[in-house]
């Protein structure tokens, strides 16, 4: 197989070496345009005899020439940097690309139509396109959604049904309610939690939060054994206190009735004795002195 070797020289300096393997006789015309718009043409013929070396300088401008199987790249190494790509024309004029496998249709290149809109090419002096939108969409690129039911209409808590072109109805999932299924159903309505329990609404049910371990049950209606014992003991002390207070009160009432209604005072004698004893304790003791008068003396006898 023949090898095509292209050496690129700029100012007598080797810049790049490219090797190709053409399968047939190749005649290439290379056109380079410098910044000053001056054009020079270099034509060379390459056959199967051997390798060929190409080097050139165009109008005092250094030009790098790269040849491949798909086209020609001409690059100016002077400032400002200029680069040109001159592709070979595709056999089918409706395709472009290095391998001529890309459609030059604006619809294929841009895919401008959104929301599954259909793109149609318009053949005029200036290539253009037109988007045919599905029902419920509008806009140049079908970007506006006017459907009553959108993915978020029921807030992902229900199924949206279109009743007309402008109205809808949300069938909400269990536990949700509202036009757009936006609120949770309050299952605590008309539910009473006993013994000061707190009702908590769940997604599809309710739960009564009981106070500590004192109560339990669906609605905190049952009392624990510990609380029952406390209640019994406290009631017993209360009953004893009530009986004692009642007894004292009845005794006082009976004594007043006997004293003021019947003139009977069972405590009168005891009260009088207590008073005498108290007065006796308060008296001062009396000191008695005995003096004997006219007592004969023992000497006179």
Steps between C-alpha positions, in 0.01 A plus 500: 500500500632844404562752776433869444728721703439876525765715666390851595775764501474853635795729436711198402414330832320168511179547695295183453515170316181324390483151358203373297430176319297581188359210306519661155666779305413829674519848355451774755467874455574693817385858527626720781377853576711726712386788717572742211244317283771389255444154359750247375438150369726203541423189295674170543442153364569195711522157343591156622873541422592599851478780751474869413619797702306829480625830635398853406494862600220721363554876457751515786238356732577173670229244424451160662320253271344179637348242265276214607245270346206727566624847411767761523598716798696816426642689797691828510774508761530880490314716754208536517435127489277394208366152434295372208337167435414420140297176498429293200136526390271215601335297221162560666445873538260447792781365720804664657785394721836332461333172410195661338278330758338809657183651357515871422135537598441759773252267665761226524778729615310716753206278606323823603148369565423426866231286660502244215425763238560407133761704315448576130767656278393802297676527163554871435794722408587500870468151648250487786267262677154482651385312811166319499392477865292233665160596647545709815836649396579828328792725412769519234667193644189356673647622828171616657285240671129588514375155597261492798681192634872549547739264682474708818131597484398254773828555688597135446229396749236396250402438138391789278209455259419760235128571496533755217764705322526732798375306805628202693417276794751351742435153638701516820687213658393362834553753776502810278233753408452835325468625143865419437532234772697752699391420858501193722163380629464576871392168649492657848169674426230372737758282679544541877806368677425424863706589808648810336647308206601689185369392158745486210372471143688253282495446123203264511418471869540668838687427821439611858817592687445405864665674797801292599434143612194585703248429223479284192256384234369620165369820661697485830188363669679242717685580823817324611509297824734745670257788451212284625686427825581869547137590452379240752749613768425868448125436518544305824687787667238739378216293644674473840554873513140570408371262768723658767396853415136398489524333845649809660239720345216274618641493856512878519148530369363245748669671794356837402152353470518342848631820656282764344183307432475261797721677754717196533869568513692176551818690525385750766623303810828418335539861398429627855745256653763607256442864595531429878821316449634781295406758768654286771826488318503876471453564886812596712580273797409648853778491763357463856709597809383377848593719800444363852392769763535475890678175488652425842876471497655187646692693778185634669375157576 
